[in-house]
């Protein structure tokens, strides 16, 4: 895939977040628990990823390979759980638009901090006035879209 394809795919997944928030919230109400809705989302995701692994004939790692990992490498699962739980609960409390605004703001802030300090093995990319202005414009744009 080229960069345009990656950008398009990322935008399409981003466009699905409000749909996920609505569907998870509705499922949670129907099942009587946002936690059960989250579990169902994980089960569906596990089935789909298992099918992709099977179709692509992706080899499974050995025990030694799994045991050689660092605990930080497993944080993705925790973050996914927090993400799905958030989108199963919060939109019904503050609205899907506000949820997305705060979600994007959090992503922007953490991305800038990660790059500024070079955390998680990324090259350091210090914040300067241009980047800070871009952040303000992005957040302002999202707020304006929601407000009007």
Buried (B, 14 or more C-beta within 10 A) or exposed (E): EEEEEEEEEEEEEEEEBBEBBBBBBEBBEEEEEBEBBBBBBBEEEEEEEEEEEEEEEEEEEEEEEEEEEEEEEEEEEEEBBEBBBBBBBBBBEEEBBBBBBBBBBEEBEEEBEBBBEEEEEEEEBEBEEEBEEBBEEBBEEBBEEEEE
